[in-house]
Every structure is written in structure tokens, then in C-alpha cells.
Amino acid sequence: MNNVHYNVNGLYNIPMKTQLKNALEELDGVQMVNVDLKQGTVEVGYNEPAKESDIRKTIEHIGCKVE
């Protein structure tokens, strides 16, 4: 399994955290999602066919910015 860890700006509240977690979990191949609201981080464990670029796009589509 591949893992990526991002520092993310724009995680302001629990509803946004839930929306981001749900959107990432819908990606085919994503096995694990951990969103830390306090630290402003997102960790994703994934396999094919998911790609790091898809994960990044999903985070940005929600309205967050990957640092």
C-alpha cells in the first residue's frame, strides 16, 4: 500500500473534515483516510487504481489547499 501525507490549509470545521474524508474514501483504491483537523493534515493509504494526483485533486476540489 502507498501512503501520502499532506499539510492542508482550509480545514476549518468538522463538517469540512467529514466531507473531505468521505470524498477521499469514494476514490477507487483508497484503503485508509486520516484527517487531523487540529494539525491540518491528511494521510491517505491507497493502491491502484488510485493515484496521488487524484487524491490531491479531490482535496483541492473540496476547497482546501495542499501545501
N, C-alpha and C positions, 0 to 999 in steps of 0.2 A: 504494500500500500504506500502511495505517495502522500506526503504531508506538506502543507503550506501554512505559513503563519504571517498574518498581515497586521500592521498597525493601521487603524482605520479612524478617520475623522468623520463625525456626523452621527455617531451612535448616541442619541440624546436621551432615549427613554426605553422602557420595557416593551411597548408596542413595536417600536422600530427594531429592537433586538429580535423579537418574535418573528416579525415579517422577514428579516434577513435570514434567520435560521431556517424558516420554512422554505424560502426561495432556494437556498443552497441545497437543502435536503431533497428538493424536487429534481435536481440535476442528476441525470443517469450516471451512475458510477460513484457518487458521493456516499461514503460509508459513515463519516463522523463529522459533526459540526459542533464547535465550541465557541460561543460568542461571550466575551467578557466585557460587560458594559463599563465597569469601573476602570479597567485598564485600556479600553478602546482597542481590543484585539479580537481577531477572528482566526481560528485554527480549523483547517479542513483536512480530513483524510479522504483520499479518493483513489479510484482505479479507473482504467479505461472503461467507457469512452469519455469520461470527464477529462477536461484539460484545465491547466492553470489559467489560461486566458478566459475560459468560460466562467470560472469561479470569480475572477477579477471583474469581469463584465457584469455579473449578477450583483456583486457588492455595489458597484457604481450605479447600476440601474435602480437600486433601492434608494439612492440619494446620498450614499456615503462616498468618501474619497479615500482611496488606498494610498498610504504614504510610501 
